Amino acid sequence: MGFDGLPVYYEGSENRRSKPELAREYPLNALTGRAGPVYVHSEMRTIPWLREIVPESFLLINPRKANELGIKNNDLVLVESPRGSIKLKAHLTETIAPTSVYVPGGWEEANYNVLGIEDDICAISSQANYMQCLCRVSPISKGGGN
């Protein structure tokens, strides 16, 4: 097929190293993936007792970065990329680096794909680069702290 038989590192198409000029406007690395242990992809969100466990999508953000941006736990925030924006409640956690945020996939009301890069296609897998992009986050309204 013409591809190298060994793994080769390629710089991502949109990150702080590959697009430093864009990173000045969108300084955070947005990541997406599994929605957690309750849901599978976009399935099972209509099951009432599962919606009681995880009722809505959320943004994972480091407390230091959130403090810098004036965001408290459960505040409604706007996440923007060069392609679009979504609104989510912020969940503060040390499990994510201050340079990144995490948006779980599969939510119709806050669809990460609006942010992702659909025109950067992997030559081997034919998959779009939806998993990571640059973004910025700003508070919309206060949600109650904790």
C-alpha positions as CSV (number, residue, x, y, z in Angstrom):
1,M,0.0,0.0,0.0
2,G,3.1,2.3,0.1
3,F,3.0,3.0,3.8
4,D,6.0,2.5,6.2
5,G,5.8,-0.9,7.9
6,L,6.9,0.6,11.2
7,P,5.1,3.3,13.3
8,V,6.1,6.8,12.3
9,Y,5.3,9.9,14.3
10,Y,3.4,12.7,12.5
11,E,2.7,16.0,14.1
12,G,-1.0,16.6,14.6
13,S,-2.7,18.9,12.1
14,E,-3.9,21.3,14.8
15,N,-2.0,21.8,18.0
16,R,0.1,24.5,19.7
17,R,3.3,23.3,17.8
18,S,1.8,22.8,14.3
19,K,-0.4,26.0,14.4
20,P,1.2,28.5,16.8
21,E,-0.7,31.4,15.3
22,L,-4.0,29.7,15.7
23,A,-3.1,28.7,19.3
24,R,-2.8,32.4,20.3
25,E,-6.6,32.7,19.7
26,Y,-7.5,29.1,20.7
27,P,-4.9,28.2,23.4
28,L,-6.4,25.0,24.8
29,N,-6.2,21.5,23.5
30,A,-9.7,20.0,23.3
31,L,-10.0,16.2,23.5
32,T,-12.9,13.8,23.2
33,G,-13.6,10.1,23.6
34,R,-15.7,7.8,25.7
35,A,-18.6,9.3,27.5
36,G,-17.8,7.4,30.7
37,P,-19.1,4.1,32.2
38,V,-22.8,4.8,31.7
39,Y,-23.2,5.3,28.0
40,V,-21.8,3.6,24.8
41,H,-21.1,6.1,22.0
42,S,-24.4,8.0,21.5
43,E,-26.6,5.1,22.8
44,M,-28.8,4.7,25.8
45,R,-29.3,8.4,26.6
46,T,-33.1,8.0,26.4
47,I,-33.1,5.5,29.4
48,P,-34.4,7.6,32.3
49,W,-32.4,5.9,35.1
50,L,-29.2,6.3,33.2
51,R,-30.0,10.0,32.7
52,E,-30.3,10.3,36.4
53,I,-26.7,9.1,36.8
54,V,-25.3,11.4,34.0
55,P,-28.0,13.8,33.0
56,E,-26.0,16.0,30.6
57,S,-22.7,16.5,28.9
58,F,-19.9,18.3,30.6
59,L,-16.5,19.8,30.2
60,L,-13.6,18.5,32.2
61,I,-11.2,21.4,33.0
62,N,-8.2,21.7,35.4
63,P,-9.0,23.8,38.5
64,R,-6.0,26.1,37.9
65,K,-7.0,26.8,34.3
66,A,-10.7,27.3,35.4
67,N,-9.6,29.8,38.1
68,E,-7.5,31.7,35.6
69,L,-10.6,31.9,33.3
70,G,-13.0,32.8,36.1
71,I,-14.8,29.5,35.9
72,K,-16.2,27.6,38.9
73,N,-17.6,24.1,39.2
74,N,-20.9,23.7,37.4
75,D,-20.7,27.0,35.6
76,L,-22.1,27.0,32.1
77,V,-19.2,27.6,29.6
78,L,-18.8,28.2,25.9
79,V,-16.3,26.0,24.2
80,E,-15.2,27.4,20.8
81,S,-13.0,26.1,18.0
82,P,-12.4,27.6,14.6
83,R,-15.3,25.4,13.3
84,G,-18.0,26.0,15.9
85,S,-19.1,26.2,19.5
86,I,-21.0,24.2,22.1
87,K,-22.3,25.0,25.7
88,L,-21.4,22.7,28.6
89,K,-21.3,22.7,32.4
90,A,-17.7,22.8,33.7
91,H,-16.5,20.0,36.0
92,L,-13.2,20.9,37.7
93,T,-10.7,18.0,38.0
94,E,-7.0,17.5,38.5
95,T,-7.2,14.6,36.1
96,I,-6.7,16.8,33.1
97,A,-3.7,19.0,32.3
98,P,-4.1,22.8,32.5
99,T,-3.4,23.1,28.8
100,S,-6.3,20.7,27.8
101,V,-10.0,20.2,28.2
102,Y,-12.1,17.1,27.7
103,V,-15.6,16.9,26.2
104,P,-17.2,13.4,26.2
105,G,-18.6,12.3,22.9
106,G,-22.1,11.2,21.9
107,W,-24.2,14.0,23.2
108,E,-26.7,15.5,20.7
109,E,-27.1,18.7,22.8
110,A,-23.4,19.3,23.0
111,N,-21.9,17.5,20.0
112,Y,-18.1,17.6,20.1
113,N,-18.1,17.0,16.3
114,V,-19.1,20.7,15.9
115,L,-15.6,21.5,17.2
116,G,-13.6,18.7,15.5
117,I,-11.7,18.7,12.3
118,E,-13.6,16.8,9.6
119,D,-11.4,17.7,6.6
120,D,-8.1,16.2,8.0
121,I,-8.4,12.5,6.9
122,C,-5.9,9.8,7.9
123,A,-4.4,8.2,4.8
124,I,-4.3,4.7,6.4
125,S,-7.6,4.5,8.3
126,S,-9.7,7.1,6.4
127,Q,-10.9,8.5,9.7
128,A,-11.4,12.2,10.3
129,N,-9.4,14.0,13.1
130,Y,-12.3,14.4,15.4
131,M,-10.4,13.4,18.6
132,Q,-8.4,16.6,19.2
133,C,-8.4,20.2,18.2
134,L,-7.6,23.7,19.5
135,C,-10.2,25.6,21.4
136,R,-10.9,28.4,23.9
137,V,-13.3,28.3,26.9
138,S,-15.2,31.2,28.4
139,P,-17.8,31.4,31.2
140,I,-21.4,32.0,30.3
141,S,-23.2,31.9,33.6
142,K,-22.6,30.8,37.2
143,G,-23.8,27.4,38.2
144,G,-23.4,27.2,41.9
145,G,-19.9,26.4,42.9
146,N,-19.0,23.2,44.8
